[in-house]
């Protein structure tokens, strides 16, 4: 568990958990739908007074929501229908109605952005390298995987493994990808281009090449990959469901299933310390909290 000093240093992040923006977003959505405004920007321009909802006081709602305007604009599809950009399904794989689909889409994006900030504020004081190292000899896993975007692989000075064979498989396939006759996770850390994209593979007793072994910090912190910006509390409102991706008007539309959850990784010391606050955050966002152990 965290020390009292570390808990004190986490107070800014805890305030973020106690005051999520989603209750305000949903109130503003109702105002937008019942107003003559065509754009969210014009509605936000009229917000001046503090707003209280769900027991939270938002002193400057206009300024707060301006930081999410690019996401809030998705709601404009309610009044100004546009070509579909994604497929949104319920857990029975039936199409969501437009309102629920837009609500899930917006919630996923807004909570992602908010939790990026909150996770950073909670992670720093812990001085933990949980996300940056491979499994030790006491864990069951043979490797840990860090998914990366195409433009992020240049951040890692590692060998890149890319071939037709690997692009037709995934890291968890059985039998495992075995270049040269040895499972890939018996080789040193490297970047692999699987069927679902690039990832950094950390075998047993290895660490990310950008981890400073002496100080425990990240050498590329300000440029770190997107996955590293959302350490251990995740928005799990939507999950990509590749099997339902569809082609529409000459482009491929990704399909997502609405899970409506917040996922917190129990291995993390600040998740264990602040379980109650994380559960309350999920409740305020009208989502179910799920605590899951990732390493074992």
Rosetta silent file (secondary structure, phi, psi, omega in degrees, C-alpha in Angstrom):
SEQUENCE: XXXXXXXXXXXXXXXXXXXXXXXXXXXXXXXXXXXXXXXXXXXXXXXXXXXXXXXXXXXXXXXXXXXXXXXXXXXXXXXXXXXXXXXXXXXXXXXXXXXXXXXXXXXXXXXXXXXXXXXXXXXXXXXXXXXXXXXXXXXXXXXXXXXXXXXXXXXXXXXXXXXXXXXXXXXXXXXXXXXXXXXXXXXXXXXXXXXXXXXXXXXXXXXXXXXXXXXXXXXXXXXXXXXXXXXXXXXXXXXXXXXXXXXXXXXXXXXXXXXXXXXXXXXXXXXXXXXXXXXXXXXXXXXXXXXXXXXX
SCORE:     score description
SCORE:     0.000 S_00000001
   1 L     0.000  165.727 -176.899    0.000    0.000    0.000 S_00000001
   2 L   -80.861  153.439  174.883    1.039    3.608   -0.383 S_00000001
   3 L   -77.907  166.054  177.913    2.669    5.655    2.350 S_00000001
   4 H   -61.336  -35.470  177.921    0.938    8.706    3.799 S_00000001
   5 H   -63.840  -43.709  179.705    3.374   10.901    1.871 S_00000001
   6 H   -65.876  -41.087  178.208    2.462    9.181   -1.406 S_00000001
   7 H   -60.930  -41.490  178.022   -1.257    9.439   -0.643 S_00000001
   8 H   -61.095  -38.707 -179.343   -0.793   13.149    0.000 S_00000001
   9 H   -72.381  -13.922 -179.305    0.962   13.516   -3.355 S_00000001
  10 L   -91.984    3.021 -171.380   -2.004   11.812   -5.063 S_00000001
  11 H   -60.904  -36.355  179.313   -4.563   14.400   -3.937 S_00000001
  12 H   -63.510  -43.603  177.273   -4.820   16.133   -7.333 S_00000001
  13 H   -64.774  -37.277  178.431   -5.597   12.815   -9.018 S_00000001
  14 H   -65.677  -36.566  176.155   -8.109   11.935   -6.310 S_00000001
  15 H   -62.949  -35.216  175.868   -9.912   15.225   -6.883 S_00000001
  16 H   -64.105  -41.268  177.905  -10.205   14.201  -10.536 S_00000001
  17 H   -65.246  -34.391 -177.385  -11.787   10.882   -9.537 S_00000001
  18 H   -78.858  -17.556 -175.723  -14.228   12.675   -7.230 S_00000001
  19 L  -131.118   60.875 -179.592  -15.269   15.214   -9.888 S_00000001
  20 L   -64.970  155.493 -177.180  -15.610   13.454  -13.263 S_00000001
  21 L   -84.838  -16.940 -173.791  -16.812   15.500  -16.199 S_00000001
  22 H   -60.772  -38.580  175.853  -19.342   12.921  -17.507 S_00000001
  23 H   -58.037  -38.471  177.477  -22.276   13.983  -15.264 S_00000001
  24 H   -68.760  -40.673  179.311  -21.909   17.497  -16.670 S_00000001
  25 H   -58.814  -43.952 -177.510  -21.576   16.156  -20.222 S_00000001
  26 H   -69.447  -33.582  175.288  -24.835   14.231  -19.959 S_00000001
  27 H   -65.940  -42.375 -179.909  -26.653   17.285  -18.575 S_00000001
  28 H   -66.022  -34.573  176.644  -25.320   19.409  -21.434 S_00000001
  29 H   -60.898  -43.858  178.616  -26.456   16.766  -23.917 S_00000001
  30 H   -62.198  -41.744  177.304  -30.020   17.066  -22.601 S_00000001
  31 H   -62.081  -41.764 -179.384  -29.821   20.851  -22.897 S_00000001
  32 H   -63.135  -44.600 -176.400  -28.506   20.540  -26.445 S_00000001
  33 H   -67.117  -27.147 -178.198  -31.245   18.157  -27.547 S_00000001
  34 L  -101.293    7.581 -178.844  -33.990   20.424  -26.192 S_00000001
  35 L  -108.504  166.843  176.492  -32.450   23.678  -27.449 S_00000001
  36 L   -82.411   -1.025 -176.992  -32.493   25.335  -30.885 S_00000001
  37 L   -65.644  134.340  175.992  -28.681   25.227  -31.066 S_00000001
  38 L   -86.946  -29.267 -177.909  -27.297   23.391  -34.058 S_00000001
  39 L  -119.198  153.309  175.067  -23.757   23.144  -32.684 S_00000001
  40 H   -68.146  -31.895 -179.270  -22.340   22.325  -29.275 S_00000001
  41 H   -61.327  -41.889 -178.846  -20.012   25.317  -29.598 S_00000001
  42 H   -69.416  -32.422  176.098  -22.918   27.756  -29.726 S_00000001
  43 H   -68.423  -46.124 -179.498  -24.497   26.115  -26.669 S_00000001
  44 H   -60.843  -32.450 -179.275  -21.262   26.251  -24.679 S_00000001
  45 L   -61.914  -22.858 -178.530  -20.907   29.930  -25.534 S_00000001
  46 L   -91.583   -7.063 -179.659  -24.047   30.622  -23.478 S_00000001
  47 L   -78.125  123.672  179.926  -22.839   28.821  -20.363 S_00000001
  48 L  -132.480  -39.306 -175.976  -21.783   31.339  -17.762 S_00000001
  49 L   -86.330  155.618  173.065  -23.032   30.374  -14.318 S_00000001
  50 L   -58.729  150.722 -179.660  -21.790   27.463  -12.180 S_00000001
  51 E  -126.802  134.057  175.254  -23.730   24.212  -12.646 S_00000001
  52 E  -115.064  132.317  175.848  -24.407   21.546  -10.015 S_00000001
  53 E  -154.940  143.834 -178.909  -25.382   18.004  -10.934 S_00000001
  54 L    54.788   30.584  178.508  -24.973   14.615   -9.221 S_00000001
  55 L    78.057    8.652 -179.915  -23.693   16.422   -6.147 S_00000001
  56 E  -112.885  132.598  176.998  -20.764   17.971   -8.046 S_00000001
  57 E   -98.743  121.246  176.799  -20.371   21.721   -8.483 S_00000001
  58 E  -103.235  104.064 -172.763  -18.784   22.781  -11.773 S_00000001
  59 L   -68.571  -36.081 -179.003  -17.668   26.374  -11.185 S_00000001
  60 L  -132.982   74.224 -173.617  -16.743   27.159  -14.788 S_00000001
  61 H   -61.828  -35.048 -178.948  -18.562   24.636  -17.009 S_00000001
  62 H   -63.198  -48.298 -179.120  -17.872   26.500  -20.256 S_00000001
  63 H   -63.673  -41.508  179.768  -14.104   26.497  -19.755 S_00000001
  64 H   -61.709  -47.342 -175.486  -14.107   22.879  -18.630 S_00000001
  65 H   -74.626  -22.348  176.936  -16.163   21.643  -21.585 S_00000001
  66 H   -58.307  -32.619  179.153  -14.193   23.649  -24.141 S_00000001
  67 L   -69.281  -10.507  179.465  -11.378   21.172  -23.588 S_00000001
  68 L  -119.961   13.197 -173.168  -13.689   18.413  -24.842 S_00000001
  69 H   -59.461  -37.310 -179.823  -15.471   20.316  -27.627 S_00000001
  70 H   -61.181  -33.004  178.175  -13.977   18.163  -30.393 S_00000001
  71 H   -81.227  -43.297 -179.398  -15.567   15.117  -28.715 S_00000001
  72 H   -59.389  -28.425 -179.143  -18.828   16.821  -27.747 S_00000001
  73 H   -62.926  -17.715  175.757  -19.351   17.750  -31.395 S_00000001
  74 H   -59.382  -32.473  179.195  -20.103   14.082  -32.052 S_00000001
  75 H   -60.637  -21.977 -177.722  -23.493   14.755  -30.443 S_00000001
  76 H   -62.869  -16.111  175.943  -24.344   17.017  -33.390 S_00000001
  77 H   -64.494  -18.340  175.757  -25.135   13.853  -35.343 S_00000001
  78 H   -64.661  -35.180 -176.888  -28.421   13.841  -33.388 S_00000001
  79 L  -105.200  -25.319 -178.259  -29.543   16.943  -35.274 S_00000001
  80 L  -128.820   81.444 -177.056  -27.369   16.777  -38.366 S_00000001
  81 L   -53.381  140.744  179.900  -27.067   13.145  -39.497 S_00000001
  82 L  -131.389  171.049  177.628  -23.786   12.275  -41.173 S_00000001
  83 L   -60.210  142.240 -178.796  -22.284    9.242  -42.855 S_00000001
  84 L   -60.891  142.732  178.741  -21.566    6.489  -40.323 S_00000001
  85 L  -112.100  -16.951  178.488  -18.033    6.477  -38.907 S_00000001
  86 E  -160.644  166.003  178.905  -18.300    3.300  -36.827 S_00000001
  87 E  -109.212  127.394 -175.967  -20.661    0.463  -35.958 S_00000001
  88 E  -121.111  123.652 -172.100  -21.955    0.370  -32.372 S_00000001
  89 E  -124.025  155.919  171.259  -23.567   -2.765  -30.954 S_00000001
  90 L   -85.651 -177.385 -174.874  -24.992   -3.944  -27.641 S_00000001
  91 L   -72.867   -8.718  172.097  -23.687   -7.080  -25.926 S_00000001
  92 L   -95.195    9.425  178.803  -26.151   -9.190  -27.928 S_00000001
  93 L    64.291   30.365  172.288  -24.526   -7.790  -31.096 S_00000001
  94 L  -101.120  149.780 -177.964  -27.643   -5.816  -31.990 S_00000001
  95 E   -63.446  134.432  173.045  -27.364   -2.242  -33.247 S_00000001
  96 L   -73.196  149.825  172.930  -27.632    0.444  -30.562 S_00000001
  97 L   -69.282  162.980 -170.979  -30.169    3.195  -31.114 S_00000001
  98 H   -57.409  -44.023 -176.595  -28.647    6.486  -32.197 S_00000001
  99 H   -63.331  -49.455 -178.860  -28.805    8.189  -28.799 S_00000001
 100 H   -64.380  -37.811  178.834  -27.220    5.317  -26.867 S_00000001
 101 H   -62.486  -46.343 -179.858  -24.599    4.840  -29.576 S_00000001
 102 H   -67.067  -37.996  178.656  -23.557    8.495  -29.484 S_00000001
 103 H   -61.548  -44.590  179.414  -23.574    8.516  -25.673 S_00000001
 104 H   -65.697  -42.163 -179.736  -21.232    5.499  -25.565 S_00000001
 105 H   -59.887  -50.082 -178.597  -18.970    6.931  -28.270 S_00000001
 106 H   -65.898  -42.985  179.993  -18.634   10.259  -26.471 S_00000001
 107 H   -60.240  -43.432  179.088  -18.225    8.641  -23.031 S_00000001
 108 H   -57.495  -47.570 -175.512  -15.411    6.411  -24.292 S_00000001
 109 H   -71.312  -42.012 -177.791  -13.475    9.346  -25.743 S_00000001
 110 H   -68.867  -44.208 -179.496  -14.047   11.780  -22.870 S_00000001
 111 H   -67.033  -37.326  173.159  -13.227    9.286  -20.139 S_00000001
 112 H   -53.180  -49.926 -176.503  -10.108    8.210  -22.041 S_00000001
 113 H   -66.820  -41.443 -179.400   -8.909   11.808  -22.077 S_00000001
 114 H   -67.615  -42.292 -178.447   -9.832   12.464  -18.452 S_00000001
 115 H   -71.026  -25.129  173.761   -8.239    9.261  -17.167 S_00000001
 116 H   -57.837  -44.480  179.433   -5.022   10.020  -19.044 S_00000001
 117 H   -70.083  -46.193 -176.357   -4.604   13.049  -16.784 S_00000001
 118 H   -64.835  -44.037  178.948   -5.825   11.312  -13.602 S_00000001
 119 H   -59.579  -41.172  179.528   -3.646    8.229  -14.117 S_00000001
 120 H   -62.925  -38.422 -178.943   -0.576   10.416  -14.593 S_00000001
 121 H   -71.787  -26.798  178.743   -1.331   12.264  -11.357 S_00000001
 122 H   -89.903  -30.733 -173.770   -1.717    9.005   -9.418 S_00000001
 123 H   -73.133  -43.414 -175.543    1.101    7.055  -11.069 S_00000001
 124 H   -53.109  -52.474 -178.606    3.960    9.491  -10.442 S_00000001
 125 H   -61.954  -21.934 -177.233    3.896    9.426   -6.621 S_00000001
 126 H   -74.143  -24.380 -178.007    3.853    5.594   -6.616 S_00000001
 127 L    52.249   46.030 -175.479    7.305    5.373   -8.249 S_00000001
 128 L  -107.465  142.970  177.770    6.193    2.066   -9.723 S_00000001
 129 L  -113.124   23.314 -175.794    7.584    0.387  -12.865 S_00000001
 130 H   -50.743  -42.172 -174.479    4.803   -2.213  -13.128 S_00000001
 131 H   -79.192   -9.934 -166.472    3.925   -1.239  -16.700 S_00000001
 132 H  -110.950    2.101 -176.112    7.527   -1.127  -17.913 S_00000001
 133 E  -127.622  154.403  175.501    8.964   -4.562  -17.087 S_00000001
 134 L   -78.901  175.261 -178.874    8.456   -8.127  -18.239 S_00000001
 135 L   -66.320  146.481  173.730    7.340  -10.958  -15.924 S_00000001
 136 L   -91.670 -177.083 -173.752    9.713  -12.174  -13.245 S_00000001
 137 L   -69.423  -12.551 -179.083   10.339  -15.813  -12.406 S_00000001
 138 L   -89.449   -9.770 -177.480    7.414  -15.932   -9.953 S_00000001
 139 L   -96.324  157.172 -177.059    4.764  -15.087  -12.568 S_00000001
 140 L   -79.419  -27.793 -174.593    3.031  -17.491  -14.942 S_00000001
 141 L   -69.534  148.660  174.772    3.304  -15.368  -18.070 S_00000001
 142 L   -88.229  -20.646 -177.370    6.134  -15.856  -20.554 S_00000001
 143 E  -162.151  161.889  168.363    5.958  -12.254  -21.761 S_00000001
 144 E  -116.999  149.917 -175.018    4.099   -8.965  -21.490 S_00000001
 145 E  -122.474  132.548  176.779    2.864   -7.094  -24.545 S_00000001
 146 E  -116.944  104.441 -178.964    2.609   -3.335  -25.050 S_00000001
 147 E   -66.691  142.345 -176.579    0.484   -2.478  -28.149 S_00000001
 148 E  -131.971  150.957  171.117    1.800    0.399  -30.230 S_00000001
 149 L   -81.948  158.334 -177.792    0.580    2.619  -33.050 S_00000001
 150 H   -53.245  -41.988 -174.961    2.541    2.639  -36.305 S_00000001
 151 H   -76.550   -4.692 -176.958    3.980    6.100  -35.614 S_00000001
 152 H   -96.824  -14.277 -174.722    5.183    5.066  -32.137 S_00000001
 153 H   -67.113  -23.316  179.028    7.593    2.270  -33.027 S_00000001
 154 H   -68.215  -11.889  178.913   10.319    4.815  -33.863 S_00000001
 155 H   -76.683   -9.643 -173.930   10.452    5.633  -30.122 S_00000001
 156 L  -120.661  121.899  179.696   12.091    2.262  -29.425 S_00000001
 157 L   -85.109   71.997 -177.171   15.640    1.374  -30.493 S_00000001
 158 L  -134.374  160.785  174.399   14.829   -2.319  -30.927 S_00000001
 159 L   -61.869  139.376  177.426   14.831   -4.944  -33.666 S_00000001
 160 E  -106.940  126.473 -179.970   11.658   -4.932  -35.775 S_00000001
 161 E  -107.344  112.820 -175.857   10.154   -8.282  -36.741 S_00000001
 162 L  -146.941  117.879 -179.899    7.847   -7.961  -39.743 S_00000001
 163 L  -154.473  168.987  177.065    7.019  -10.657  -42.284 S_00000001
 164 L   -61.054  -37.083 -178.608    4.058  -12.215  -44.038 S_00000001
 165 L   -63.559  -47.280 -176.762    4.139  -15.059  -41.534 S_00000001
 166 H   -72.495  -28.904  179.504    3.865  -12.858  -38.432 S_00000001
 167 H   -72.620   -7.175  177.735    1.214  -10.630  -40.008 S_00000001
 168 H  -103.369   10.271 -179.219   -1.016  -13.700  -40.230 S_00000001
 169 L  -138.910 -179.610  177.574   -0.885  -14.510  -36.518 S_00000001
 170 L  -130.028  167.309 -174.001   -1.215  -12.922  -33.063 S_00000001
 171 L   -65.788  -28.126 -176.285    0.973  -12.963  -29.982 S_00000001
 172 L   -95.652    9.184 -178.695   -1.295  -15.400  -28.069 S_00000001
 173 L   -65.603  149.546  174.413   -1.619  -17.940  -30.899 S_00000001
 174 L  -122.597  128.803   -4.650   -0.871  -21.599  -30.190 S_00000001
 175 L   -67.381  158.628 -176.607    1.600  -22.841  -31.179 S_00000001
 176 L   -71.853  154.432  172.773    3.461  -19.533  -30.734 S_00000001
 177 L   -54.813  127.612 -172.622    5.230  -17.703  -33.530 S_00000001
 178 L  -136.537   74.612  176.427    8.698  -19.294  -33.573 S_00000001
 179 H   -64.762  130.496 -179.288   11.210  -17.701  -35.949 S_00000001
 180 H    73.807   11.731  176.130   14.284  -19.918  -36.105 S_00000001
 181 H    90.750   -6.238  179.209   12.523  -22.656  -34.160 S_00000001
 182 L  -111.815  138.153  175.997   12.358  -20.802  -30.794 S_00000001
 183 L   -53.398  142.370 -175.197    9.200  -19.138  -29.408 S_00000001
 184 H   -56.534  -30.596 -176.577    9.395  -15.395  -29.968 S_00000001
 185 H   -79.924   -2.045  172.000    9.261  -14.727  -26.214 S_00000001
 186 H   -91.190   -0.319  177.561   12.527  -16.662  -25.713 S_00000001
 187 L   -97.725  166.337  176.208   14.283  -13.970  -27.740 S_00000001
 188 L   -62.519  164.326  178.186   15.367  -10.510  -26.478 S_00000001
 189 L   -51.685  140.039 -179.934   12.843   -7.660  -26.419 S_00000001
 190 E  -157.907  170.979  175.460   11.769   -6.615  -29.909 S_00000001
 191 E  -101.536  128.892 -176.061    8.988   -4.945  -31.891 S_00000001
 192 E  -120.948  136.580  177.251    6.598   -7.357  -33.644 S_00000001
 193 E  -101.943   94.159  179.786    4.060   -6.615  -36.374 S_00000001
 194 E   -82.855 -178.934  177.828    1.162   -8.974  -35.663 S_00000001
 195 L   -59.940  -34.648 -177.797   -2.115   -9.280  -37.530 S_00000001
 196 L   -98.115   14.493  173.770   -3.618   -6.643  -35.233 S_00000001
 197 E   117.743 -174.164 -177.011   -0.661   -4.252  -35.416 S_00000001
 198 E   -77.844  150.198  169.463    2.664   -3.498  -33.775 S_00000001
 199 E  -152.933  153.516  172.021    3.577   -4.318  -30.190 S_00000001
 200 E   -91.538  125.727  178.450    6.589   -4.275  -27.914 S_00000001
 201 E  -102.783  124.171  176.895    7.235   -7.709  -26.412 S_00000001
 202 E  -108.944  103.211  177.507    8.895   -7.816  -22.986 S_00000001
 203 E   -69.812 -178.078  179.381   10.111  -11.366  -22.219 S_00000001
 204 L   -55.648  138.648  173.925   10.876  -12.616  -18.717 S_00000001
 205 L    56.318   32.179  175.785   13.162  -10.408  -16.617 S_00000001
 206 L  -114.320  173.736  176.201   13.376   -7.709  -19.283 S_00000001
 207 E  -145.377  160.122  177.852   12.385   -4.053  -19.222 S_00000001
 208 L   -58.336  136.607 -179.335   11.340   -1.357  -21.670 S_00000001
 209 L   -64.445  -15.487  179.400   14.428    0.169  -23.318 S_00000001
 210 L   -96.105    5.810  175.090   13.142    3.610  -22.366 S_00000001
 211 E   -85.311  128.229  176.696   13.029    2.816  -18.640 S_00000001
 212 L   -80.156  106.961 -175.359   15.839    4.430  -16.679 S_00000001
 213 L   -60.382  -30.854 -176.879   17.074    1.522  -14.501 S_00000001
 214 L   -75.673  -52.999 -174.840   18.714    3.882  -12.003 S_00000001
 215 L   -94.252  -14.673 -179.592   15.937    6.407  -11.410 S_00000001
 216 L    79.092    3.997 -179.553   12.943    4.334  -12.510 S_00000001
 217 L   -92.759  171.960  179.961   11.678    7.123  -14.773 S_00000001
 218 E   -94.593  129.094 -178.228   10.774    7.131  -18.456 S_00000001
 219 L   -71.561  -19.610 -177.220   13.387    8.564  -20.823 S_00000001
 220 L  -123.781   35.734 -169.936   10.702    9.658  -23.308 S_00000001
 221 H   -51.931  -45.837 -176.771    7.953   10.606  -20.848 S_00000001
 222 H   -71.618  -17.895  179.886    6.659   13.631  -22.776 S_00000001
 223 H  -113.961   11.679 -173.773    6.587   11.599  -26.028 S_00000001
 224 L   -58.355  152.694 -179.425    5.511    8.256  -24.525 S_00000001
 225 L   -60.493  161.187 -178.013    3.060    6.052  -26.478 S_00000001
 226 H   -58.893  -41.846 -177.559   -0.679    6.443  -26.022 S_00000001
 227 H   -62.865  -28.919 -179.748   -1.020    3.152  -24.123 S_00000001
 228 H   -78.327  -11.593  179.597    1.539    4.384  -21.559 S_00000001
 229 H   -86.541   -8.419 -179.411   -0.583    7.488  -20.893 S_00000001
 230 L  -127.184   69.040 -167.876   -3.422    5.374  -19.491 S_00000001
 231 L   -56.028  -69.911 -165.728   -1.625    3.139  -17.031 S_00000001
 232 L  -131.556    0.616  170.686   -4.043    1.206  -14.831 S_00000001
 233 E  -120.918  119.978 -171.305   -7.562    2.717  -14.910 S_00000001
 234 E  -119.776  146.313  166.137   -9.163    2.318  -18.329 S_00000001
 235 E   -77.040  120.657  178.796  -12.303    3.413  -20.092 S_00000001
 236 E  -123.897   42.464  177.363  -14.005    0.175  -21.151 S_00000001
 237 E   -70.596  -42.405 -179.697  -17.209    1.719  -22.463 S_00000001
 238 E  -125.683  145.774  175.497  -16.597    0.286  -25.917 S_00000001
 239 E  -126.982  129.356  178.471  -14.578   -2.715  -27.085 S_00000001
 240 E   -62.764  130.552 -179.532  -13.464   -3.173  -30.676 S_00000001
 241 L  -121.755   86.468 -169.273  -15.160   -6.254  -32.159 S_00000001
 242 H   -56.946  -33.057 -176.465  -13.166   -6.926  -35.295 S_00000001
 243 H   -63.189  -20.635 -178.314  -15.422   -9.726  -36.552 S_00000001
 244 H  -103.037    6.047  173.869  -18.243   -7.210  -37.116 S_00000001
 245 L   -55.899  142.456 -177.201  -16.207   -4.602  -39.012 S_00000001
 246 E  -135.743  153.666  174.164  -18.043   -3.724  -42.225 S_00000001
 247 E   -89.910  135.488  179.171  -17.366   -1.984  -45.501 S_00000001
 248 E  -142.503  122.380  175.569  -19.508    1.071  -46.194 S_00000001
 249 L    51.418   42.934  174.902  -19.281    3.363  -49.200 S_00000001
 250 L    83.123    5.083  177.975  -15.784    2.193  -50.040 S_00000001
 251 E  -132.363  154.735 -178.605  -14.320    2.413  -46.521 S_00000001
 252 E   -89.433  122.943  179.379  -13.966   -0.027  -43.668 S_00000001
 253 E   -98.807  127.190  176.641  -16.009    0.843  -40.578 S_00000001
 254 E   -74.831  145.455  179.046  -14.781   -0.503  -37.215 S_00000001
 255 E  -107.653  141.492 -179.875  -17.369   -2.217  -35.016 S_00000001
 256 E  -131.678  144.382  174.338  -17.568   -1.778  -31.246 S_00000001
 257 E  -104.401  134.117 -179.892  -19.569   -3.533  -28.527 S_00000001
 258 E   -76.639  113.782  177.448  -20.879   -1.426  -25.642 S_00000001
 259 E   -99.466  -31.015  175.897  -19.419   -2.805  -22.388 S_00000001
 260 E    55.360   53.592 -178.327  -20.161    0.288  -20.241 S_00000001
 261 E  -136.738  160.093  165.702  -17.446   -0.406  -17.686 S_00000001
 262 E  -111.745  126.236 -178.093  -14.393    1.111  -16.042 S_00000001
 263 E  -106.408  125.984  177.690  -11.528   -1.390  -15.849 S_00000001
 264 E  -123.273  132.312 -175.148   -8.897   -1.039  -13.108 S_00000001
 265 E   -87.384  117.675 -169.975   -5.847   -3.310  -12.905 S_00000001
 266 L   -69.525  -21.116  178.262   -5.529   -4.715   -9.392 S_00000001
 267 L   -60.278  -27.242 -171.132   -1.749   -5.257   -9.627 S_00000001
 268 L   -74.967  132.543 -178.642   -1.287   -1.486   -9.432 S_00000001
 269 H   -62.728  -35.356 -179.053   -0.610   -0.037   -5.950 S_00000001
 270 H   -77.503  -23.881  173.691   -2.751    3.071   -6.480 S_00000001
 271 H   -67.694  -43.730  177.636   -5.689    0.978   -7.741 S_00000001
 272 H   -63.856  -41.383 -177.584   -5.572   -1.076   -4.549 S_00000001
 273 H   -66.894  -38.004 -170.970   -5.208    2.045   -2.411 S_00000001
 274 L  -115.138   36.397 -179.935   -8.047    3.964   -4.059 S_00000001
 275 H   -56.732  -43.964 -178.204  -10.533    1.200   -4.891 S_00000001
 276 H   -63.386  -42.770 -179.613  -13.403    3.065   -3.234 S_00000001
 277 H   -67.039  -36.689  178.575  -12.676    6.293   -5.134 S_00000001
 278 H   -67.764  -40.930  178.376  -12.413    4.443   -8.455 S_00000001
 279 H   -62.455  -41.154  179.239  -15.733    2.681   -7.826 S_00000001
 280 H   -67.063  -38.753  176.541  -17.387    6.012   -7.042 S_00000001
 281 H   -58.445  -47.506  179.679  -15.902    7.555  -10.202 S_00000001
 282 H   -61.215  -42.677  179.745  -17.411    4.743  -12.285 S_00000001
 283 H   -60.888  -43.398  179.212  -20.782    5.160  -10.552 S_00000001
 284 H   -64.721  -28.415  177.826  -20.831    8.906  -11.291 S_00000001
 285 L   -87.478    3.833 -179.436  -20.077    8.102  -14.936 S_00000001
 286 L    62.233   41.492 -179.706  -22.984    5.588  -14.927 S_00000001
 287 L  -128.850  161.758  178.918  -20.566    2.714  -15.554 S_00000001
 288 E   -94.184  128.160  176.610  -19.725   -0.557  -13.779 S_00000001
 289 E   -80.742  135.296  176.460  -16.291   -0.777  -12.097 S_00000001
 290 E  -125.769  125.898  177.511  -14.304   -3.950  -12.791 S_00000001
 291 E  -108.218  123.706 -172.442  -11.122   -4.757  -10.872 S_00000001
 292 E  -133.467  134.100  174.351   -8.925   -7.296  -12.621 S_00000001
 293 L   -82.790  130.357 -173.555   -5.541   -8.808  -11.831 S_00000001
 294 L  -101.085  -28.354 -175.902   -3.331   -8.670  -14.921 S_00000001
 295 L  -121.773  133.598 -179.147   -0.170  -10.436  -13.784 S_00000001
 296 L  -170.500    0.000    0.000   -0.035  -13.709  -11.969 S_00000001
